[in-house]
Amino acid sequence: MPAIYNERSWAADLIAHLNRLADEQRLNVKRAGGEHTIRDDEGLLFPDVLLFGDEAGQAILQGWEEKSWALPGGPAEERGRVADRRDDWKALAERILQDVDRLLGEGVLRDRTLVDAFSERALIEALFANVPRTAEQLQEAARRDNRFQAKVDLWWSHVEEEHAGEEKLDVLARRSLTGWISKFVFAHVLKTACADARSVESLPEGATAADVQDAFESISQACNFLNIFRAQLGEDRMAGRPWSQIAQVNGFLSEVDLQSVGAEARQGLLRNTVSAAKRKAAGQFTTPPPLARLLVRVAARDRTGVVFDPCCGTGTIPAAAYAEKRDAGQPAREALDTVWASDKFTFPLQAATLALARPEHMGAPLHVFQNDVLDLEVESEVTFHDPSSGDEIQKPLPPADCIVSNLPFVQFEDVEEANPTIERVNERIEALAGEEVRLPGRSDLYAYLPFHLWTLLAEDG
């Protein structure tokens, strides 16, 4: 018996006892788990002990905590007495297990999939309740590091229009939380295809955000997906309660055998969780998925051709293009090879890569890259990473059969500062027109972009 028998020790003993019972009896309950839980300010989002209807931990049946059940003769008044009353709580646990199993057999209780339980709104809401605390941490970091402050100000100058009326550090806090959630969930999905990603299960207790970012960079070197795992502004400043809850999410996912739950369930976990988190961090100019599908259907006459979104944001349009290609019968690898996407900033690229990432794409390069749209030229070299070796590979940007994009809004006062090469567009217009003609000086950025994008199209694009 350990010198200190605490709640965690009791939960471990209870789980071991329930697993022995499940092994010995033919039950709807296949195993127990719950060494890791997720807590918020109101209590537990997942209980200390969970019952599962399968060995993989995909079907969550029922959960409870010690305080929810009464022992014969009343509850133990002191924690130390729990160990002394081992026979009492073991007998009660067996009775509860049999009752739950009966209710499951009668259909009174129904299981919930891991995808449903993990990606439900309550969990995302609890994690994003940490926005004020995270914003305070970012504010303190900016006070102590003027270079960090300058980076934040530069980033905000490009995205402020999308977040009218919001505080910049609140927006950055939401993006940091979204980034970490996306990285952890994707790493656990990826470990089924890349063994090096399993290191996410063995992160040392007490690891800081900076420590974990180093671990993710190692995973990226071995398994690719740099756009997902790369460090984002402010992520390494997270600590305290917000970071603790993110670490709890990782612990919970480490308990589940994702190899056994099936590719569709893994993709559902990734899609639902990241989609819910992305909604929290996206700006007001994001493209609704139904509109993205409509735009692709209208613009892409040949659905097998190259579709390019040079201002892809969080990837809704590239994902719609891929879906349209697959619906048209194009094989998965060919469909993926003919969808290209880029953006000026790294945060959207993480979401855009996640929007295209699927189990069947493991080992295939995703054509998602960082670049300013006004610097793009056909046949210019774009750097990706080989999914198998991690080595850099160069690919020429192909002429696009179709360009579909929700073009960014940058007001005319900021156009020249944000895009120093904008004058080239006026030069191109004059060359095409054969006379001195320019866009009005009060034109916003999206007025310039079609004249540049024209140069990226195939001859009949």
N, C-alpha and C positions, 0 to 999 in steps of 0.2 A: 504494500500500500504506500503511495507516495506521501511524503511529509506534508504536502499541501494538496488537499483534494478539493479543487475548485469546480466551477460550473463547466469549464472546458473539459476537465478530466471526467466529470460525470457524463457529459455528452458523448465522449469517446467510448466510455464503458457501455453506455446504453446502446450506441450504434453497433458495437461489437456483439452485444447480446441479441439485438434484433436480427442481425445478419445470421447468427447461428440458428435462430428460430426459423428464419426464412429458408435456410438451407435444409433444415430437417423436415419441414412441412411443405406440402403442395399448396401454395397460397397465390393470390393475385399480387401480393406484395413480394417482389423479387429481391429487394435489398434496401438497406437504410443508408443514409449519408447525412452530411450536414456539418462536417468538421469546420467548414467555412460558412459564414453567414454574411448578410449585408444589413447594416444598421443605418437608420437615419435619426433625426432629432426626436421623432415620435416613438421609436422603438426599432423593431426588426422588420425588414422587408422580406427576408426569408428566415424561417425559424431555425433554431439550433439543431433540430432533428427533422429530416425529411424521409418520407417513404417513397420508393420508386416502383413502378410497375414493370421495369425492365432492367437488365444488367447494365445497360449503357447510361442509365440515369436520364433518359429522354422523357419518360412519362412520369410526371410528378403527381403523386396520389394524395398525400396528406402530410401535414407537418404539425409539430407541437413544441412547446417549451415545458420545462419542469413545472412552472407555476400554474399551468392549466389543468393539472390533475391532482387529485387528492390521494395520498397514501392511506392504507388501512391504519387506523389509530391517529389520523391527522398528519399534517405535513411536518417535516423535520424543522425544528425551530432554528437550528444552527447549521451552517454549511457542512461543518465537520461531521454532523450526524448522518448526512446522506450516505457516506461510506459505510457506517455501521448498520444501516438499514437496507443493505444491498438486496437481501432476499425479498423484502417488501416491494421495492420498486421494480425488481425483475419480474415478479409475479404480476404486478400491475401492467408492466409493459407488454407482457404476453397477452393479457386480457384485452388491452387496447388494440394490439395487433390483430387479434382474432375478430374483434368488433369491426374494425376498419375493413378487414378482408371480407366480412359478411356484407357490409354495406356496399362495397365495391361489386361483389357478386350479384347483389340485388339491383344494382344500377342506381342506388340512392346517391352514392358518390361517383363522380366521374374524374378521370385523370385529366391533367393539363400537360401539354407538351412543354418542353424546355423553351421552345421558341416563344410560345404564348406567355409563359411565366416571366421569362427574362426580358422580353421586349415590351411588356405592357407599360402603359402610361405611368403607373405608380412608381416604377423603378426609375424611369427617366426623370420624372418630376423630382424625385428625391435627390438624384445626383445633381440636377440643375438648381436645387435649392442652395447649393454651395456657391452660386454666382457672386453674391455680395462678399463672402469671405475671400474668394479667389481674387476679386477686384481689389480688395484691400491689400492683399499680398502683392499684386502687380503695382499698386500705387506706392507701396513701401519700397519695392525694388527700383522703381523709377526715381524715387527720392535719393536712393543710395548710389545710383548708377546713371549718370547723365547720358551715356551712350545708349543705354537701354531706352531711356526717355526719348532720345532722338529717333530710334527705330520705331517706337510706338507712334510718335507724331507723324513720321513719314508714311507708315502703314495706314494711319487714320485718314491722311489727306487723300488717299486713293479710294477708301471705302465709305467715307462719311455720308455721301449722298444716298447710299443704300440703307442707312440706319438713321434716318432723320428723327431727331428728337431723343435719341438714345445717348447714354454716356459711353464714351469710347472704351473705358476699362471694363464696363459691364459686357460690351460686345466682345472684347478680347478674352474676357473670362469665359464666356460661353464657348468661344472657339477653342480655347484651351481644353475645356472639359470634353467637348466633342472630339477633339483630336486624340485625347488619351483613351476615351471609350472606344473609338474606332480602331486604334492600334491594338488594344488588348483583345477585342473581339476578333479582329482579323487574324491576329497571331494564333489564336486558338483554332480558328478554322484552317489556317495555313498548315498547322502542324500535322494534319492528316496527309499532306502531300509533300512536306519538307521536314525531315527529321530535326534539322537545326532549330526550327521554330519551337521545339519542345522545351527549349531553355526558358521559355516564358513561365513554365510550371515550377521552376526551381529558383525564382528570384529570392535573394536572401531577405529575411524579415528585417524591416527597418531600412530597406533600400530607398534612397531618395529618388525624386523625379529625374535628376541628372544621371544617377546610376542606371536607372531603367532605360533612359534614352540611349545610353551606351550599349546596353544589351540589345535594344531594337536595331541599332546600327549594325551590330554583328549579325543579327537575323537577316537584315536587308542584304548584307554582303553575301550571305550564303543562299538566300532564297529570292532575291530581287524585291520588287515592290517598294522601291526607294520613295516613290511619291507618297506612299502610305506611312512609312516608318520614319521619314526624315523629321528632324526637329523643327518645330514651328515656334514662332515668336511667342515668348512668355510661358511656354509649357514647362520649362525647367524651373520656374519660380514657384510652382505649386507645392504646397506643404500642408501640414496640419490635417484638420478634418477633411477638407476636400480630397487631399491625396490619400488619406486613410480609406475613404470609401471607394476610390478607384482601385486601390490595392485589394479591397475586399471583393470587388467584382472579379478581379483576376483569380483570387483564391477559389471563388465559387466555380468559375469556368474550369479551373484546373482539376476539379473533382469529377467532372463529367467526361465520360468516354466518347468524345466526338467522332472517333473512328467508327464506332458502331451505330451511330444514329442515322447514317445515310446522307448522301450528298444533298438531297433536297432539303432536309432538315437543317443541315449546316448552312446552306445558302439562305434559308428562311431566317435563321438566327442572325446572320450577317445583314441581310436586307432590312429586316424589321427594326433591329436595334439601331443601325446606323441611320436609317431613314428617320426614325423618331428623334434621334439626337441632332441630325442635320437640320430638321425643322426649327430646332431651338436656336441654331447659330446662323441660319441663312438670312440674307437681307431681304428687302421688300421687292427687289427686282428679279427674284428667282422665277424660272419658267415652270408653270404647273405641268406635270407629266402628260395629261391629255392634250394640252396645247403643243407640247414638244412632239408628240406622235403626229398631230395634225400637220405641223410645219414640215416634218420629214416626209410625210405622204404627199404633200403638195409639191415640195421642191425636188425630191429625189425621183426623177422619172425612171432612171435605171437603178433599181435598188441593189444591184450587184456592184455598182461603181463605188469610187472613193467618196465618202461623206466626211467633211471636215468642219469642225466647229472651232474656230481660232480664238474664241472668247468663251470657253466652255463653262466657266463657273464651277458649280458643283456637279456637272456632268449629266444633267437631265436630258439634254438633246443627244449627246453621244449614246447614252443608254437607249433612247428611243430609236436611234438609227440602227443600233445593233438588233433590237427587238424586231424592227420592220424587216431587216435582212433575214433574220431567222424565220419569220412568218412567211417570207417569200420562198423559203426552201433553201437558202444559201447555207452551206455547211458552217459549223461554228467557227472553225479556224479561218475560213475565207471571210466570213462576216467580220471577225475581229481584225483581220489584216487590213480591211478596207474602211475601218472607222478610225479617224485621227482627231485628236483634241489637244488644244493648248490653252494656256492662260498665263497672265503676267505674274500671278501670285501663287505661292506654294500652298496656302490653305485650301483653295478650291481644288487644286490638283489631287489632294488626298481624297476628297469626296468624289471627284470625278473618276479616279482610279477604282475606288470602292464600288462606284456605280456600274463599272464594267467587269469587275472581278467576279469570277464564278469558278467552281471547282474544275469544270472542264477546261478552264483557261490556264490552270497551273502549268508552267513550263512554256507558255506562249508570251511573247513580249506584247505589252499593251502600248499602243501608240499615243500615250498621254505625256506631254512634255511642257516645260516652262519656257515661255518666250513672249515678248511683246509683239502683238499682232503686226505692228507697223515695221518690224524688223524682219518679217518672214518673206522669203523668196522661194519660188519653185526650184527644186533640186538643191537647196541649201541643206547642209548636213545637220541632222538632228541626232543627239546622243541619247541612247537608251542603255539598259543593262540586260545582258543575256540572262534569262531566268535560270538556266542550268548552271552556268559557271560564275555568274556575277560580273563577268568582264564587260567593259564598255563596248558597245557596238554602234556603228554609225549607219544611219539610213538617210537617203535623200528624201526631202519632202516631196511627195508626188503631186502633180497637178490634180486639183479636185474636180471630180465630176459634179459635185454639188457642195455648196457651202450653206450651212444652216446655222444661224447663231442669234442669240438674244444679245444684240450689241450693247456694250457698256455705255453708260451715261457719264460724261465728264463735261461740265459746263464750260462755256467758251472762255471764261476768265482763267481757267486752269489748264486749258488744252496745251498751250505751248510749254508750260512748266512740266506737265506730266508726260508730254510726248515731244521731245525736242526735235524729232525728225519729221514733224507734221508738214513742214514746208515742201517736202518732196511730193506730197499729194497734189499741191497746187501746181508744181512743176509738171507733174504727169497730166493734169487736166489741160494745161496750156499746150503740152505736146500733142495731146489727142485732138484738141480743138483747132490747133494751128493758129491761134491768136491769143492775145493777152486776156485771159479770163480766170477769175479766181473765185473760190467760195467766199461768201461774206465773212467779215471779220468776227461777227457774233455767232458763227456756226459752232454748235457743239460737236464733240468728237465723232458721234455716230454719223454726222453728215459727211465726214471725210472718208470713213472706213470703206463704203462700197467701192469707191474709186481705187483703193488699194487692193481690196479683195478680188477685184476683177482680174488683177495680174496673177492671182493664185489659181484661177480656174483652168481646166482643160479647154481645148479649142471649142468644143461644143458643150462645155459645162454650163 
